[in-house]
Amino acid sequence: MLLAMACLVGCQGCGTTAAQGGRTVRISVLDGGKIAVNGRVFTRDRLIKKVKAAGARPTTAIEVSIPTGAPQTIMVDITRDLRKAGFTKILFVRPRQALTSG
């Protein structure tokens, strides 16, 4: 009985930890120097403030979507700004493209 109770408590603790740590903040680089954080658009100079306002912590995963053909300097600048603010989990992605054949 005691062993079963310990397993139950242990499993609940693990589930809580996973749920809290699984959050991702999504950044999208848009045209004209704009950026969106979780869908809300603003100018790039407000990036860190908006990421923090979205609830990001230093260990929060941050996914940055950049358009195809965007200059590499954008990735370098965003990475520098996020790391300077203490964020460590940064992932850059490109929009998916569907290929069709006829």
Secondary structure by P-SEA (a helix, b strand, c coil): caaaaaaaaaaaaaaaaaaaacbbbbbbbbcccbbbcccccccccaaaaaaaaaccccccbbbbbbcccccaaaaaaaaaaaaaacccbbbbbccbbbbbcc
